[in-house]
Amino acid sequence: MKNIRQSHVNIHRDSWVEINLEAAAHNVKEICRVLPAKTKLLAVVKADAYGHGAVMLAPTLLASGVDMLGVASIDEGVDLREAKINSEILVLGAVPVWAVESAVSADLTISVFSVEHLNACRRAYERLGIKPKVHVKIDTGMNRIGILPDDAVGFIKEVQNADFVELRGIFTHLANAQDRVKTQIQIKKWDEIISRIDTAGLLLHAANSAGLLCYDIAHTNMVRAGISVYGLLPDLPPDCACKTLNLRQVLSLKGRIVHIHEVPVNEGVSYGHTFTAKRTIKAATVPIGYADGVRRELSNRISGMLNGREVPQIGNITMDQMMFDITGEGAQEGDIITLSDENNSIDNWAKILDTINYTLTCSLKVRLPRVYTRQE
């Protein structure tokens, strides 16, 4: 059944992002299948669920086995609360000390890793009469945010002894999961810290998608899955046995042909004429461009699918439009060209651009309508 949900964005376009809720549910169940016994699952839905739409996707994720949601900022968490998402939500990023009260008022769990954070929690408790719920973030090697290992044990015990906060968990983040040596150094630091504190009743999490698939990390009882929820994989060690996880790409990018015309032999297409017709061809225009997040550097290097057949993109991708060679396809205006789906993974674009799939899903702009479907 298609189009059972649709977000409230501009829908007067012949291009859109299609989100398959059934694929998202499938991916969560696949991840749960390989989780260690009694291990909880946090789904990372920051950056609007990596471009998939956090508010629309969250109910499906929670109904499929997710225990908690992770966001990057208070605002992202508030958006979910305003949409009546009642699960525990952890703000994974650094919360400004002046905004702690807002997080507490929205029933968000926050990351703490400094005395300033604790002081802000004390002030919030004194004003609101509500103990802030917190997870301590340890920096074991990312060098981004977090309490350093040498100070971690003392800080965690200080938080445990504070009567104005509720310590719910402790976590760290793998910086280089594709490198086993560096990752094992991080895991060793994690083990040394956790073994020195009382962890009864706490959520302990160090593994992201790559960590879940490739490492056995002791002293953990929750996993944070991000990109794998959306049917894509992070960079992994060459020997990672992750192929047992059968994921489905959740996102599809589609557009309708708005114009078809003939391009004579030796005529160029689009700005700069980076494509020249070697024979008379039929070109189709689709209203998707780099302002929608399809990078200009992909010009002349990708293909779409039209009626089950591959058609090459031709000429420079422009701000709002791109062209395809549809010679011999018998296509008509209004026919759909699929730029990417689970059969034509966005990973292909990432390889062309020498980047990661995360950047591409997050780049698909809000002016592309999100249409939510359920397809087996």
C-alpha positions as CSV (number, residue, x, y, z in Angstrom):
1,M,0.0,0.0,0.0
2,K,1.5,3.3,-1.1
3,N,1.4,6.9,0.2
4,I,-0.1,6.0,3.6
5,R,1.8,8.9,5.2
6,Q,3.1,12.2,3.8
7,S,5.0,15.0,5.4
8,H,3.7,18.5,5.3
9,V,6.2,20.0,2.8
10,N,5.9,21.3,-0.7
11,I,4.3,18.6,-2.9
12,H,3.9,20.6,-6.1
13,R,7.0,19.1,-7.7
14,D,7.6,16.2,-10.0
15,S,10.5,15.0,-7.8
16,W,10.5,13.4,-4.4
17,V,12.2,11.3,-1.8
18,E,10.3,8.1,-1.1
19,I,10.7,6.5,2.4
20,N,9.8,2.8,2.7
21,L,8.6,2.3,6.3
22,E,8.5,-1.4,5.8
23,A,12.2,-1.4,4.9
24,A,13.0,0.6,8.0
25,A,11.0,-1.9,10.1
26,H,12.8,-4.8,8.4
27,N,16.2,-3.2,9.2
28,V,15.4,-2.8,12.9
29,K,14.4,-6.4,13.1
30,E,17.6,-7.5,11.4
31,I,19.7,-5.5,13.8
32,C,17.8,-6.9,16.8
33,R,18.3,-10.4,15.4
34,V,22.1,-10.0,15.8
35,L,22.1,-8.1,19.1
36,P,23.6,-9.9,22.1
37,A,21.0,-11.2,24.6
38,K,19.3,-8.5,26.7
39,T,21.0,-5.7,24.7
40,K,18.9,-2.6,24.1
41,L,18.8,-0.7,20.8
42,L,19.1,3.1,20.4
43,A,18.3,4.3,16.9
44,V,20.1,7.5,15.9
45,V,17.6,9.9,14.3
46,K,19.8,13.0,14.3
47,A,19.9,15.3,11.2
48,D,16.2,14.5,10.6
49,A,17.0,10.8,10.6
50,Y,19.9,11.2,8.2
51,G,17.5,13.0,5.8
52,H,14.7,10.4,6.1
53,G,12.4,12.4,8.3
54,A,12.7,11.7,12.1
55,V,9.2,12.6,13.1
56,M,7.6,10.4,10.5
57,L,10.0,7.5,10.9
58,A,10.2,7.3,14.7
59,P,6.9,5.5,15.4
60,T,7.9,2.7,12.9
61,L,11.3,2.4,14.5
62,L,9.9,2.2,18.0
63,A,7.2,-0.3,17.0
64,S,9.8,-2.5,15.4
65,G,12.1,-3.0,18.4
66,V,14.0,0.3,19.1
67,D,14.2,1.1,22.8
68,M,15.5,4.7,22.7
69,L,16.1,7.5,20.2
70,G,19.3,9.5,19.8
71,V,19.5,13.1,18.5
72,A,22.2,15.7,18.1
73,S,20.6,18.7,19.7
74,I,17.8,19.8,22.1
75,D,15.8,21.2,19.2
76,E,15.8,17.8,17.4
77,G,14.5,16.2,20.6
78,V,11.8,18.9,21.1
79,D,10.6,18.3,17.5
80,L,10.0,14.7,18.4
81,R,8.3,15.5,21.7
82,E,6.0,18.0,19.9
83,A,5.1,15.1,17.6
84,K,4.0,13.0,20.7
85,I,7.0,10.7,20.6
86,N,7.2,9.5,24.2
87,S,10.2,7.2,24.2
88,E,13.4,8.1,26.0
89,I,15.5,10.5,23.8
90,L,19.2,11.0,24.4
91,V,20.9,14.2,23.1
92,L,24.2,12.8,22.0
93,G,25.8,16.2,21.3
94,A,27.0,18.9,23.7
95,V,24.1,20.7,25.3
96,P,24.7,24.4,26.0
97,V,24.7,25.0,29.7
98,W,22.2,27.8,29.3
99,A,19.8,25.4,27.6
100,V,19.8,22.5,30.1
101,E,16.5,23.7,31.6
102,S,14.9,23.4,28.2
103,A,16.1,19.9,27.8
104,V,14.8,18.9,31.3
105,S,11.4,20.6,30.6
106,A,11.1,18.5,27.4
107,D,12.0,15.3,29.3
108,L,15.2,14.8,27.2
109,T,18.2,12.9,28.5
110,I,21.4,14.9,28.0
111,S,25.1,14.1,27.7
112,V,27.4,15.5,30.4
113,F,31.2,15.6,30.5
114,S,32.2,18.7,32.5
115,V,31.8,20.4,35.8
116,E,29.9,23.2,34.0
117,H,27.4,20.6,32.8
118,L,26.9,19.5,36.4
119,N,26.5,23.0,37.7
120,A,23.9,23.7,35.0
121,C,22.0,20.5,36.0
122,R,22.0,21.7,39.7
123,R,20.5,25.0,38.6
124,A,17.9,23.3,36.5
125,Y,16.9,21.1,39.4
126,E,16.7,24.0,41.8
127,R,14.4,25.9,39.4
128,L,12.3,23.1,38.1
129,G,12.3,20.5,40.9
130,I,13.1,17.8,38.3
131,K,16.3,15.8,38.3
132,P,18.0,16.0,34.9
133,K,18.5,12.6,33.3
134,V,22.1,12.3,32.1
135,H,24.5,10.0,30.3
136,V,28.3,10.6,30.9
137,K,30.2,10.8,27.6
138,I,33.8,9.5,27.6
139,D,36.3,10.6,24.9
140,T,38.3,7.4,24.3
141,G,39.8,8.6,21.0
142,M,37.4,10.6,18.9
143,N,38.8,13.9,20.3
144,R,35.5,15.6,19.7
145,I,33.5,15.9,23.0
146,G,33.6,13.9,26.3
147,I,35.5,13.6,29.5
148,L,39.1,12.3,29.0
149,P,39.9,8.8,30.2
150,D,42.2,10.0,33.0
151,D,39.4,12.1,34.5
152,A,36.5,9.8,33.7
153,V,36.3,7.6,36.8
154,G,36.4,10.5,39.2
155,F,33.8,12.4,37.2
156,I,31.4,9.5,36.9
157,K,31.6,8.9,40.6
158,E,30.9,12.6,41.2
159,V,27.8,12.4,39.0
160,Q,26.7,9.2,40.9
161,N,27.0,11.0,44.2
162,A,25.1,14.1,43.0
163,D,21.6,14.2,44.5
164,F,20.3,16.6,41.8
165,V,20.8,14.4,38.7
166,E,19.8,11.0,37.6
167,L,22.6,9.1,36.0
168,R,21.1,6.8,33.4
169,G,24.1,5.7,31.3
170,I,27.7,6.0,30.2
171,F,29.0,5.9,26.6
172,T,31.8,6.5,24.2
173,H,32.1,6.6,20.4
174,L,34.3,4.7,18.0
175,A,36.4,7.0,15.9
176,N,37.9,4.6,13.4
177,A,36.0,1.3,13.3
178,Q,37.5,0.3,10.0
179,D,40.9,0.1,11.8
180,R,41.0,-2.8,14.2
181,V,44.2,-1.7,16.0
182,K,42.9,1.8,16.8
183,T,39.5,0.5,17.7
184,Q,40.9,-2.0,20.2
185,I,42.9,0.8,21.8
186,Q,39.6,2.6,22.4
187,I,37.9,-0.5,23.6
188,K,40.7,-1.1,26.1
189,K,40.3,2.4,27.5
190,W,36.6,1.8,27.8
191,D,37.1,-1.5,29.6
192,E,39.6,0.0,32.1
193,I,37.2,2.8,33.0
194,I,34.0,0.8,33.3
195,S,35.7,-1.9,35.4
196,R,36.4,0.6,38.1
197,I,32.9,1.9,38.7
198,D,29.6,0.6,39.9
199,T,27.5,0.2,36.8
200,A,24.4,-1.4,38.3
201,G,21.3,-0.2,36.6
202,L,23.2,1.9,34.0
203,L,23.0,1.8,30.2
204,L,26.5,1.2,28.8
205,H,27.0,1.9,25.1
206,A,30.1,2.0,22.9
207,A,29.1,0.3,19.7
208,N,27.7,2.1,16.7
209,S,26.7,0.3,13.5
210,A,30.2,-0.7,12.7
211,G,30.9,-1.7,16.3
212,L,27.8,-3.9,16.4
213,L,28.8,-5.7,13.2
214,C,32.5,-6.2,13.7
215,Y,33.4,-6.1,17.4
216,D,32.7,-7.8,20.7
217,I,32.7,-5.0,23.3
218,A,32.5,-6.0,26.9
219,H,30.7,-3.9,29.6
220,T,27.9,-2.8,27.2
221,N,24.2,-3.4,27.2
222,M,23.0,-1.1,24.5
223,V,24.0,-0.4,20.9
224,R,23.6,2.8,19.0
225,A,22.6,2.1,15.4
226,G,22.6,4.9,12.9
227,I,23.2,4.4,9.2
228,S,22.4,0.7,9.3
229,V,18.8,1.6,10.4
230,Y,18.5,3.2,7.0
231,G,19.8,0.2,5.1
232,L,23.3,1.4,4.5
233,L,26.6,0.5,6.0
234,P,29.6,2.5,7.4
235,D,33.2,1.8,6.5
236,L,34.1,-1.5,7.9
237,P,37.3,-3.6,8.4
238,P,38.0,-5.8,5.4
239,D,37.5,-9.0,7.5
240,C,34.2,-7.9,9.0
241,A,31.6,-10.6,8.7
242,C,28.7,-8.2,8.2
243,K,27.2,-9.9,5.2
244,T,24.9,-11.8,7.5
245,L,22.9,-8.6,8.1
246,N,20.4,-8.3,5.3
247,L,19.6,-4.6,5.1
248,R,17.3,-2.8,2.7
249,Q,17.9,0.8,1.6
250,V,15.0,2.8,3.0
251,L,15.3,5.8,0.8
252,S,14.5,6.2,-2.9
253,L,14.9,9.3,-5.0
254,K,12.5,9.7,-7.9
255,G,11.5,12.2,-10.5
256,R,9.0,12.5,-13.4
257,I,10.1,13.4,-16.9
258,V,8.8,16.9,-17.5
259,H,10.2,17.3,-21.1
260,I,11.5,15.1,-23.9
261,H,13.3,16.5,-26.9
262,E,15.7,15.4,-29.6
263,V,19.4,16.3,-29.5
264,P,21.0,16.3,-32.9
265,V,24.4,14.7,-33.5
266,N,27.3,16.9,-32.3
267,E,25.0,19.1,-30.1
268,G,26.0,19.6,-26.5
269,V,23.8,19.2,-23.4
270,S,23.5,21.5,-20.4
271,Y,26.0,24.1,-19.1
272,G,29.5,23.8,-20.5
273,H,28.4,21.1,-23.0
274,T,30.3,18.4,-21.0
275,F,28.2,15.9,-23.0
276,T,28.1,16.0,-26.7
277,A,25.7,13.7,-28.7
278,K,27.6,11.3,-30.9
279,R,24.4,10.5,-32.7
280,T,20.9,11.9,-32.6
281,I,19.4,11.1,-29.2
282,K,16.3,11.7,-27.1
283,A,16.9,13.6,-23.9
284,A,14.5,13.6,-20.9
285,T,14.6,16.4,-18.3
286,V,13.9,15.6,-14.7
287,P,13.4,18.4,-12.1
288,I,16.1,17.4,-9.6
289,G,19.4,19.3,-9.3
290,Y,22.3,20.1,-7.0
291,A,20.0,22.5,-5.0
292,D,18.2,19.3,-4.0
293,G,21.4,17.6,-2.9
294,V,22.4,15.7,-6.0
295,R,26.0,16.8,-6.3
296,R,27.1,18.5,-9.5
297,E,30.3,16.3,-9.5
298,L,28.0,13.3,-10.3
299,S,27.4,14.8,-13.7
300,N,27.8,12.3,-16.6
301,R,28.7,9.6,-14.0
302,I,25.4,8.2,-12.8
303,S,22.4,6.4,-14.2
304,G,18.7,6.2,-13.4
305,M,16.2,3.4,-13.9
306,L,13.3,4.0,-16.4
307,N,10.7,1.2,-16.7
308,G,13.2,-1.3,-15.4
309,R,16.0,-0.2,-17.7
310,E,19.2,1.8,-17.0
311,V,19.4,5.2,-18.6
312,P,22.5,7.4,-18.3
313,Q,22.5,10.9,-16.9
314,I,24.0,13.4,-19.5
315,G,25.4,16.8,-19.2
316,N,26.1,18.9,-16.2
317,I,23.6,18.6,-13.4
318,T,22.1,22.0,-12.9
319,M,20.7,23.7,-9.8
320,D,17.2,22.4,-10.4
321,Q,17.3,19.9,-13.3
322,M,19.2,17.1,-15.0
323,M,18.9,15.3,-18.2
324,F,19.0,11.6,-19.2
325,D,19.5,9.8,-22.5
326,I,16.3,7.8,-23.1
327,T,16.9,7.0,-26.7
328,G,14.9,3.9,-27.8
329,E,13.1,3.6,-24.4
330,G,9.7,4.7,-25.7
331,A,9.2,7.0,-22.7
332,Q,6.6,9.7,-22.3
333,E,6.4,12.9,-20.2
334,G,5.2,11.9,-16.7
335,D,7.2,8.6,-16.6
336,I,9.3,8.1,-13.5
337,I,13.0,7.9,-13.4
338,T,14.4,6.4,-10.2
339,L,17.9,7.8,-9.4
340,S,18.5,5.6,-6.4
341,D,16.7,2.9,-4.5
342,E,17.6,-0.5,-2.8
343,N,18.5,-1.9,-6.3
344,N,20.6,1.1,-7.2
345,S,22.2,2.0,-3.9
346,I,23.3,5.5,-3.0
347,D,26.6,3.8,-2.1
348,N,27.4,3.9,-5.8
349,W,27.3,7.7,-5.7
350,A,29.5,7.7,-2.6
351,K,32.1,5.6,-4.4
352,I,32.1,8.0,-7.3
353,L,32.6,11.0,-5.1
354,D,35.0,9.3,-2.7
355,T,32.8,10.2,0.3
356,I,30.5,8.3,2.6
357,N,26.8,7.5,2.2
358,Y,25.9,9.6,5.2
359,T,26.7,12.9,3.5
360,L,24.5,12.1,0.5
361,T,21.3,11.1,2.4
362,C,21.7,14.1,4.7
363,S,22.2,16.4,1.7
364,L,18.8,15.7,0.1
365,K,17.2,19.0,0.8
366,V,13.9,19.6,2.5
367,R,12.4,21.1,-0.7
368,L,12.2,17.5,-2.0
369,P,8.8,16.2,-0.6
370,R,9.1,13.1,1.6
371,V,6.5,10.5,0.7
372,Y,6.1,7.6,3.1
373,T,5.1,4.2,1.9
374,R,4.9,0.6,3.0
375,Q,6.2,-1.9,0.4
376,E,7.3,-5.4,1.1
